[in-house]
Amino acid sequence: MDKPYLNPHQSRDREPDDYQNLLGDAIERSYAAGVHDLAGLVGRLNEARVPSPNGQAWTTELFEKEMKRLGA
């Protein structure tokens, strides 16, 4: 019997685009810096000047909406 394994990309249907990579990298850097709350994460996205979908500053509401959209 084969051993089970985890493929972290098993649910995606395409490679991430530049925007998704930029956003993901900024989120990972925030976690690495010890930021684990939503308000802190949003603040770090704004500090890093990661573009938001509407071109305005990130808010917690916008971040949640964007994560839902990207996960759909």
C-alpha positions as CSV (number, residue, x, y, z in Angstrom):
1,M,0.0,0.0,0.0
2,D,1.3,3.4,-0.9
3,K,2.0,5.9,1.9
4,P,-0.4,8.9,1.8
5,Y,1.2,12.2,1.0
6,L,0.3,15.9,0.9
7,N,0.5,17.9,-2.3
8,P,0.1,21.5,-1.2
9,H,-1.0,22.5,-4.7
10,Q,-3.5,19.7,-5.3
11,S,-6.5,22.0,-5.4
12,R,-5.2,24.8,-7.7
13,D,-6.1,24.7,-11.3
14,R,-3.3,27.0,-12.6
15,E,-0.1,28.7,-11.5
16,P,-0.5,31.8,-9.4
17,D,-0.1,35.1,-11.3
18,D,2.3,37.9,-10.3
19,Y,-0.3,39.6,-8.1
20,Q,-1.0,36.5,-6.2
21,N,2.7,35.8,-5.7
22,L,3.3,39.3,-4.5
23,L,0.4,39.1,-2.1
24,G,1.5,35.7,-0.8
25,D,5.1,36.8,-0.3
26,A,4.0,39.8,1.7
27,I,1.7,37.6,3.9
28,E,4.6,35.1,4.4
29,R,7.0,37.9,5.4
30,S,4.4,39.3,7.8
31,Y,4.0,35.9,9.5
32,A,7.8,35.5,9.6
33,A,8.1,38.9,11.4
34,G,5.7,37.7,14.1
35,V,2.5,39.3,12.8
36,H,-0.4,37.0,13.3
37,D,-3.5,39.2,13.7
38,L,-5.6,40.6,10.8
39,A,-5.1,44.2,11.7
40,G,-1.4,43.8,11.9
41,L,-1.3,41.9,8.6
42,V,-3.3,44.6,6.8
43,G,-1.0,47.2,8.2
44,R,2.0,45.3,6.9
45,L,0.4,45.1,3.4
46,N,0.0,48.8,3.4
47,E,3.5,49.4,4.6
48,A,4.9,47.2,1.9
49,R,2.7,49.0,-0.7
50,V,1.2,45.8,-1.9
51,P,-1.4,46.9,-4.4
52,S,-5.0,46.2,-3.4
53,P,-7.7,45.2,-6.0
54,N,-9.2,48.6,-6.0
55,G,-6.0,50.6,-5.7
56,Q,-6.8,52.0,-2.3
57,A,-5.3,51.1,1.1
58,W,-5.9,47.6,2.4
59,T,-8.6,47.3,5.1
60,T,-9.6,44.2,7.1
61,E,-12.9,44.1,5.1
62,L,-11.1,44.3,1.8
63,F,-8.5,41.7,2.8
64,E,-11.3,39.2,3.8
65,K,-13.2,39.9,0.6
66,E,-10.0,39.4,-1.5
67,M,-9.1,36.1,0.3
68,K,-12.6,34.9,-0.4
69,R,-12.4,35.8,-4.1
70,L,-9.0,34.2,-4.5
71,G,-10.1,31.1,-2.8
72,A,-13.2,30.6,-4.9
